């Protein structure tokens, strides 16, 4: 599990590089923006 906190979110676009240490499989990325949680499924091959 990884955690990244941004002090302010002036831009609507951020890029996050997935760590190379992740094994193949499905993962869920959760993002909190203004108290709202957004989930995105990721497939690592």
PQR file with spaces between the fields and no chain letter, atoms N, CA, C, O and H, PARSE charges and radii, in Angstrom:
ATOM       1  N    UNK     1       0.845   -1.171    0.000 -0.4000 1.5000
ATOM       2  CA   UNK     1       0.000    0.000    0.000 -0.0000 2.0000
ATOM       3  C    UNK     1       0.892    1.237    0.000  0.5500 1.7000
ATOM       4  O    UNK     1       1.894    1.303    0.713 -0.5500 1.4000
ATOM       5  N    UNK     2       0.510    2.198   -0.804 -0.4000 1.5000
ATOM       6  CA   UNK     2       1.280    3.429   -0.915 -0.0000 2.0000
ATOM       7  C    UNK     2       0.341    4.593   -0.625  0.5500 1.7000
ATOM       8  O    UNK     2      -0.867    4.491   -0.841 -0.5500 1.4000
ATOM       9  H    UNK     2      -0.303    2.144   -1.384  0.4000 1.0000
ATOM      10  N    UNK     3       0.895    5.699   -0.136 -0.4000 1.5000
ATOM      11  CA   UNK     3       0.087    6.864    0.221 -0.0000 2.0000
ATOM      12  C    UNK     3       0.800    8.112   -0.243  0.5500 1.7000
ATOM      13  O    UNK     3       2.001    8.267   -0.020 -0.5500 1.4000
ATOM      14  H    UNK     3       1.876    5.781    0.040  0.4000 1.0000
ATOM      15  N    UNK     4       0.073    8.998   -0.883 -0.4000 1.5000
ATOM      16  CA   UNK     4       0.628   10.259   -1.358 -0.0000 2.0000
ATOM      17  C    UNK     4      -0.337   11.366   -0.989  0.5500 1.7000
ATOM      18  O    UNK     4      -1.527   11.283   -1.293 -0.5500 1.4000
ATOM      19  H    UNK     4      -0.903    8.872   -1.064  0.4000 1.0000
ATOM      20  N    UNK     5       0.166   12.402   -0.337 -0.4000 1.5000
ATOM      21  CA   UNK     5      -0.669   13.530    0.064 -0.0000 2.0000
ATOM      22  C    UNK     5      -0.183   14.776   -0.657  0.5500 1.7000
ATOM      23  O    UNK     5       1.005   15.094   -0.633 -0.5500 1.4000
ATOM      24  H    UNK     5       1.133   12.470   -0.090  0.4000 1.0000
ATOM      25  N    UNK     6      -1.102   15.473   -1.293 -0.4000 1.5000
ATOM      26  CA   UNK     6      -0.769   16.715   -1.974 -0.0000 2.0000
ATOM      27  C    UNK     6      -1.368   17.863   -1.177  0.5500 1.7000
ATOM      28  O    UNK     6      -2.559   17.828   -0.867 -0.5500 1.4000
ATOM      29  H    UNK     6      -2.068   15.214   -1.313  0.4000 1.0000
ATOM      30  N    UNK     7      -0.583   18.881   -0.834 -0.4000 1.5000
ATOM      31  CA   UNK     7      -1.061   19.965    0.015 -0.0000 2.0000
ATOM      32  C    UNK     7      -2.212   20.762   -0.599  0.5500 1.7000
ATOM      33  O    UNK     7      -3.102   21.211    0.122 -0.5500 1.4000
ATOM      34  H    UNK     7       0.385   18.910   -1.085  0.4000 1.0000
ATOM      35  N    UNK     8      -2.204   20.939   -1.899 -0.4000 1.5000
ATOM      36  CA   UNK     8      -3.302   21.634   -2.564 -0.0000 2.0000
ATOM      37  C    UNK     8      -3.462   21.026   -3.949  0.5500 1.7000
ATOM      38  O    UNK     8      -2.511   20.481   -4.509 -0.5500 1.4000
ATOM      39  H    UNK     8      -1.480   20.574   -2.485  0.4000 1.0000
ATOM      40  N    UNK     9      -4.621   21.118   -4.480 -0.4000 1.5000
ATOM      41  CA   UNK     9      -4.867   20.519   -5.790 -0.0000 2.0000
ATOM      42  C    UNK     9      -5.367   21.574   -6.770  0.5500 1.7000
ATOM      43  O    UNK     9      -6.521   21.553   -7.200 -0.5500 1.4000
ATOM      44  H    UNK     9      -5.394   21.561   -4.025  0.4000 1.0000
ATOM      45  N    UNK    10      -4.481   22.483   -7.107 -0.4000 1.5000
ATOM      46  CA   UNK    10      -4.821   23.551   -8.044 -0.0000 2.0000
ATOM      47  C    UNK    10      -5.034   23.001   -9.458  0.5500 1.7000
ATOM      48  O    UNK    10      -5.894   23.482  -10.195 -0.5500 1.4000
ATOM      49  H    UNK    10      -3.544   22.500   -6.757  0.4000 1.0000
ATOM      50  N    UNK    11      -4.258   22.011   -9.820 -0.4000 1.5000
ATOM      51  CA   UNK    11      -4.372   21.424  -11.153 -0.0000 2.0000
ATOM      52  C    UNK    11      -5.402   20.304  -11.126  0.5500 1.7000
ATOM      53  O    UNK    11      -5.609   19.677  -10.087 -0.5500 1.4000
ATOM      54  H    UNK    11      -3.559   21.620   -9.221  0.4000 1.0000
ATOM      55  N    UNK    12      -6.041   20.051  -12.245 -0.4000 1.5000
ATOM      56  CA   UNK    12      -6.996   18.952  -12.324 -0.0000 2.0000
ATOM      57  C    UNK    12      -6.337   17.680  -12.850  0.5500 1.7000
ATOM      58  O    UNK    12      -7.000   16.652  -12.992 -0.5500 1.4000
ATOM      59  H    UNK    12      -5.872   20.560  -13.089  0.4000 1.0000
ATOM      60  N    UNK    13      -5.023   17.742  -13.142 -0.4000 1.5000
ATOM      61  CA   UNK    13      -4.319   16.588  -13.682 -0.0000 2.0000
ATOM      62  C    UNK    13      -3.080   16.299  -12.831  0.5500 1.7000
ATOM      63  O    UNK    13      -2.232   17.169  -12.632 -0.5500 1.4000
ATOM      64  H    UNK    13      -4.485   18.577  -13.027  0.4000 1.0000
ATOM      65  N    UNK    14      -2.994   15.082  -12.342 -0.4000 1.5000
ATOM      66  CA   UNK    14      -1.810   14.615  -11.620 -0.0000 2.0000
ATOM      67  C    UNK    14      -1.403   13.282  -12.178  0.5500 1.7000
ATOM      68  O    UNK    14      -2.247   12.502  -12.619 -0.5500 1.4000
ATOM      69  H    UNK    14      -3.683   14.375  -12.504  0.4000 1.0000
ATOM      70  N    UNK    15      -0.121   13.012  -12.165 -0.4000 1.5000
ATOM      71  CA   UNK    15       0.390   11.750  -12.678 -0.0000 2.0000
ATOM      72  C    UNK    15       1.041   10.998  -11.531  0.5500 1.7000
ATOM      73  O    UNK    15       1.830   11.565  -10.774 -0.5500 1.4000
ATOM      74  H    UNK    15       0.565   13.646  -11.807  0.4000 1.0000
ATOM      75  N    UNK    16       0.705    9.713  -11.404 -0.4000 1.5000
ATOM      76  CA   UNK    16       1.263    8.863  -10.355 -0.0000 2.0000
ATOM      77  C    UNK    16       1.908    7.670  -11.024  0.5500 1.7000
ATOM      78  O    UNK    16       1.260    6.964  -11.797 -0.5500 1.4000
ATOM      79  H    UNK    16       0.063    9.253  -12.018  0.4000 1.0000
ATOM      80  N    UNK    17       3.165    7.438  -10.740 -0.4000 1.5000
ATOM      81  CA   UNK    17       3.878    6.311  -11.325 -0.0000 2.0000
ATOM      82  C    UNK    17       3.728    5.102  -10.406  0.5500 1.7000
ATOM      83  O    UNK    17       4.100    5.150   -9.234 -0.5500 1.4000
ATOM      84  H    UNK    17       3.692    8.011  -10.113  0.4000 1.0000
ATOM      85  N    UNK    18       3.182    4.024  -10.948 -0.4000 1.5000
ATOM      86  CA   UNK    18       2.975    2.795  -10.182 -0.0000 2.0000
ATOM      87  C    UNK    18       4.334    2.165   -9.895  0.5500 1.7000
ATOM      88  O    UNK    18       5.150    2.016  -10.805 -0.5500 1.4000
ATOM      89  H    UNK    18       2.880    3.985  -11.901  0.4000 1.0000
ATOM      90  N    UNK    19       4.588    1.793   -8.639 -0.4000 1.5000
ATOM      91  CA   UNK    19       5.885    1.184   -8.294 -0.0000 2.0000
ATOM      92  C    UNK    19       6.147   -0.103   -9.076  0.5500 1.7000
ATOM      93  O    UNK    19       5.237   -0.908   -9.275 -0.5500 1.4000
ATOM      94  H    UNK    19       3.926    1.914   -7.900  0.4000 1.0000
ATOM      95  N    UNK    20       7.387   -0.294   -9.516 -0.4000 1.5000
ATOM      96  CA   UNK    20       7.770   -1.496  -10.264 -0.0000 2.0000
ATOM      97  C    UNK    20       7.687   -2.758   -9.416  0.5500 1.7000
ATOM      98  O    UNK    20       7.644   -3.862   -9.960 -0.5500 1.4000
ATOM      99  H    UNK    20       8.126    0.360   -9.354  0.4000 1.0000
ATOM     100  N    UNK    21       7.664   -2.617   -8.103 -0.4000 1.5000
ATOM     101  CA   UNK    21       7.660   -3.773   -7.208 -0.0000 2.0000
ATOM     102  C    UNK    21       6.307   -4.487   -7.158  0.5500 1.7000
ATOM     103  O    UNK    21       6.207   -5.558   -6.560 -0.5500 1.4000
ATOM     104  H    UNK    21       7.699   -1.721   -7.660  0.4000 1.0000
ATOM     105  N    UNK    22       5.269   -3.920   -7.771 -0.4000 1.5000
ATOM     106  CA   UNK    22       3.956   -4.564   -7.740 -0.0000 2.0000
ATOM     107  C    UNK    22       3.956   -5.828   -8.590  0.5500 1.7000
ATOM     108  O    UNK    22       4.458   -5.836   -9.714 -0.5500 1.4000
ATOM     109  H    UNK    22       5.351   -3.050   -8.257  0.4000 1.0000
ATOM     110  N    UNK    23       3.396   -6.878   -8.046 -0.4000 1.5000
ATOM     111  CA   UNK    23       3.269   -8.129   -8.792 -0.0000 2.0000
ATOM     112  C    UNK    23       2.053   -8.050   -9.697  0.5500 1.7000
ATOM     113  O    UNK    23       1.191   -7.190   -9.515 -0.5500 1.4000
ATOM     114  H    UNK    23       2.988   -6.872   -7.133  0.4000 1.0000
ATOM     115  N    UNK    24       1.981   -8.945  -10.671 -0.4000 1.5000
ATOM     116  CA   UNK    24       0.841   -8.998  -11.576 -0.0000 2.0000
ATOM     117  C    UNK    24      -0.439   -9.230  -10.799  0.5500 1.7000
ATOM     118  O    UNK    24      -0.462   -9.993   -9.833 -0.5500 1.4000
ATOM     119  H    UNK    24       2.681   -9.643  -10.819  0.4000 1.0000
ATOM     120  N    UNK    25      -1.505   -8.569  -11.224 -0.4000 1.5000
ATOM     121  CA   UNK    25      -2.797   -8.750  -10.581 -0.0000 2.0000
ATOM     122  C    UNK    25      -3.641   -7.498  -10.676  0.5500 1.7000
ATOM     123  O    UNK    25      -3.259   -6.514  -11.309 -0.5500 1.4000
ATOM     124  H    UNK    25      -1.487   -7.949  -12.008  0.4000 1.0000
ATOM     125  N    UNK    26      -4.794   -7.552  -10.035 -0.4000 1.5000
ATOM     126  CA   UNK    26      -5.710   -6.413   -9.991 -0.0000 2.0000
ATOM     127  C    UNK    26      -5.491   -5.620   -8.711  0.5500 1.7000
ATOM     128  O    UNK    26      -5.291   -6.192   -7.639 -0.5500 1.4000
ATOM     129  H    UNK    26      -5.104   -8.352   -9.520  0.4000 1.0000
ATOM     130  N    UNK    27      -5.531   -4.305   -8.833 -0.4000 1.5000
ATOM     131  CA   UNK    27      -5.369   -3.401   -7.703 -0.0000 2.0000
ATOM     132  C    UNK    27      -6.452   -2.332   -7.790  0.5500 1.7000
ATOM     133  O    UNK    27      -7.030   -2.111   -8.854 -0.5500 1.4000
ATOM     134  H    UNK    27      -5.693   -3.840   -9.704  0.4000 1.0000
ATOM     135  N    UNK    28      -6.722   -1.675   -6.678 -0.4000 1.5000
ATOM     136  CA   UNK    28      -7.672   -0.569   -6.653 -0.0000 2.0000
ATOM     137  C    UNK    28      -6.942    0.668   -6.148  0.5500 1.7000
ATOM     138  O    UNK    28      -6.347    0.656   -5.070 -0.5500 1.4000
ATOM     139  H    UNK    28      -6.252   -1.854   -5.813  0.4000 1.0000
ATOM     140  N    UNK    29      -6.994    1.744   -6.948 -0.4000 1.5000
ATOM     141  CA   UNK    29      -6.415    3.006   -6.530 -0.0000 2.0000
ATOM     142  C    UNK    29      -7.552    3.875   -6.006  0.5500 1.7000
ATOM     143  O    UNK    29      -8.544    4.085   -6.704 -0.5500 1.4000
ATOM     144  H    UNK    29      -7.477    1.753   -7.823  0.4000 1.0000
ATOM     145  N    UNK    30      -7.415    4.378   -4.794 -0.4000 1.5000
ATOM     146  CA   UNK    30      -8.421    5.253   -4.190 -0.0000 2.0000
ATOM     147  C    UNK    30      -7.861    6.663   -4.088  0.5500 1.7000
ATOM     148  O    UNK    30      -6.727    6.863   -3.655 -0.5500 1.4000
ATOM     149  H    UNK    30      -6.609    4.207   -4.227  0.4000 1.0000
ATOM     150  N    UNK    31      -8.671    7.639   -4.493 -0.4000 1.5000
ATOM     151  CA   UNK    31      -8.264    9.040   -4.460 -0.0000 2.0000
ATOM     152  C    UNK    31      -9.336    9.826   -3.710  0.5500 1.7000
ATOM     153  O    UNK    31     -10.523    9.724   -4.019 -0.5500 1.4000
ATOM     154  H    UNK    31      -9.593    7.477   -4.845  0.4000 1.0000
ATOM     155  N    UNK    32      -8.906   10.612   -2.721 -0.4000 1.5000
ATOM     156  CA   UNK    32      -9.827   11.480   -1.989 -0.0000 2.0000
ATOM     157  C    UNK    32      -9.652   12.911   -2.492  0.5500 1.7000
ATOM     158  O    UNK    32      -8.549   13.456   -2.450 -0.5500 1.4000
ATOM     159  H    UNK    32      -7.941   10.696   -2.471  0.4000 1.0000
ATOM     160  N    UNK    33     -10.736   13.517   -2.967 -0.4000 1.5000
ATOM     161  CA   UNK    33     -10.702   14.896   -3.441 -0.0000 2.0000
ATOM     162  C    UNK    33     -11.866   15.627   -2.794  0.5500 1.7000
ATOM     163  O    UNK    33     -13.030   15.309   -3.041 -0.5500 1.4000
ATOM     164  H    UNK    33     -11.632   13.074   -3.001  0.4000 1.0000
ATOM     165  N    UNK    34     -11.546   16.599   -1.972 -0.4000 1.5000
ATOM     166  CA   UNK    34     -12.584   17.393   -1.328 -0.0000 2.0000
ATOM     167  C    UNK    34     -13.593   16.574   -0.543  0.5500 1.7000
ATOM     168  O    UNK    34     -14.782   16.893   -0.537 -0.5500 1.4000
ATOM     169  H    UNK    34     -10.601   16.858   -1.771  0.4000 1.0000
ATOM     170  N    UNK    35     -13.135   15.530    0.112 -0.4000 1.5000
ATOM     171  CA   UNK    35     -14.025   14.689    0.905 -0.0000 2.0000
ATOM     172  C    UNK    35     -14.747   13.615    0.108  0.5500 1.7000
ATOM     173  O    UNK    35     -15.497   12.826    0.684 -0.5500 1.4000
ATOM     174  H    UNK    35     -12.169   15.271    0.107  0.4000 1.0000
ATOM     175  N    UNK    36     -14.540   13.567   -1.204 -0.4000 1.5000
ATOM     176  CA   UNK    36     -15.157   12.537   -2.044 -0.0000 2.0000
ATOM     177  C    UNK    36     -14.118   11.510   -2.428  0.5500 1.7000
ATOM     178  O    UNK    36     -12.998   11.859   -2.801 -0.5500 1.4000
ATOM     179  H    UNK    36     -13.932   14.208   -1.671  0.4000 1.0000
ATOM     180  N    UNK    37     -14.488   10.236   -2.338 -0.4000 1.5000
ATOM     181  CA   UNK    37     -13.568    9.144   -2.650 -0.0000 2.0000
ATOM     182  C    UNK    37     -13.857    8.603   -4.057  0.5500 1.7000
ATOM     183  O    UNK    37     -15.002    8.312   -4.402 -0.5500 1.4000
ATOM     184  H    UNK    37     -15.398    9.953   -2.035  0.4000 1.0000
ATOM     185  N    UNK    38     -12.799    8.475   -4.855 -0.4000 1.5000
ATOM     186  CA   UNK    38     -12.898    7.947   -6.201 -0.0000 2.0000
ATOM     187  C    UNK    38     -12.023    6.703   -6.273  0.5500 1.7000
ATOM     188  O    UNK    38     -10.874    6.734   -5.832 -0.5500 1.4000
ATOM     189  H    UNK    38     -11.869    8.712   -4.575  0.4000 1.0000
ATOM     190  N    UNK    39     -12.545    5.610   -6.821 -0.4000 1.5000
ATOM     191  CA   UNK    39     -11.786    4.369   -6.963 -0.0000 2.0000
ATOM     192  C    UNK    39     -11.582    4.049   -8.430  0.5500 1.7000
ATOM     193  O    UNK    39     -12.467    4.264   -9.258 -0.5500 1.4000
ATOM     194  H    UNK    39     -13.478    5.585   -7.180  0.4000 1.0000
ATOM     195  N    UNK    40     -10.398    3.529   -8.741 -0.4000 1.5000
ATOM     196  CA   UNK    40     -10.080    3.133  -10.095 -0.0000 2.0000
ATOM     197  C    UNK    40      -9.394    1.766  -10.046  0.5500 1.7000
ATOM     198  O    UNK    40      -8.447    1.568   -9.285 -0.5500 1.4000
ATOM     199  H    UNK    40      -9.679    3.354   -8.068  0.4000 1.0000
ATOM     200  N    UNK    41      -9.878    0.829  -10.862 -0.4000 1.5000
ATOM     201  CA   UNK    41      -9.272   -0.499  -10.922 -0.0000 2.0000
ATOM     202  C    UNK    41      -8.067   -0.466  -11.842  0.5500 1.7000
ATOM     203  O    UNK    41      -8.106    0.156  -12.903 -0.5500 1.4000
ATOM     204  H    UNK    41     -10.647    0.991  -11.480  0.4000 1.0000
ATOM     205  N    UNK    42      -6.996   -1.135  -11.437 -0.4000 1.5000
ATOM     206  CA   UNK    42      -5.773   -1.222  -12.235 -0.0000 2.0000
ATOM     207  C    UNK    42      -5.430   -2.688  -12.464  0.5500 1.7000
ATOM     208  O    UNK    42      -5.557   -3.505  -11.551 -0.5500 1.4000
ATOM     209  H    UNK    42      -6.964   -1.640  -10.574  0.4000 1.0000
ATOM     210  N    UNK    43      -4.999   -3.026  -13.666 -0.4000 1.5000
ATOM     211  CA   UNK    43      -4.506   -4.364  -13.966 -0.0000 2.0000
ATOM     212  C    UNK    43      -3.025   -4.243  -14.265  0.5500 1.7000
ATOM     213  O    UNK    43      -2.630   -3.543  -15.197 -0.5500 1.4000
ATOM     214  H    UNK    43      -4.895   -2.363  -14.407  0.4000 1.0000
ATOM     215  N    UNK    44      -2.207   -4.921  -13.480 -0.4000 1.5000
ATOM     216  CA   UNK    44      -0.756   -4.951  -13.692 -0.0000 2.0000
ATOM     217  C    UNK    44      -0.427   -6.298  -14.330  0.5500 1.7000
ATOM     218  O    UNK    44      -0.726   -7.347  -13.761 -0.5500 1.4000
ATOM     219  H    UNK    44      -2.528   -5.490  -12.723  0.4000 1.0000
ATOM     220  N    UNK    45       0.179   -6.269  -15.494 -0.4000 1.5000
ATOM     221  CA   UNK    45       0.533   -7.517  -16.197 -0.0000 2.0000
ATOM     222  C    UNK    45       1.965   -7.871  -15.956  0.5500 1.7000
ATOM     223  O    UNK    45       2.445   -8.884  -16.463 -0.5500 1.4000
ATOM     224  H    UNK    45       0.423   -5.417  -15.957  0.4000 1.0000
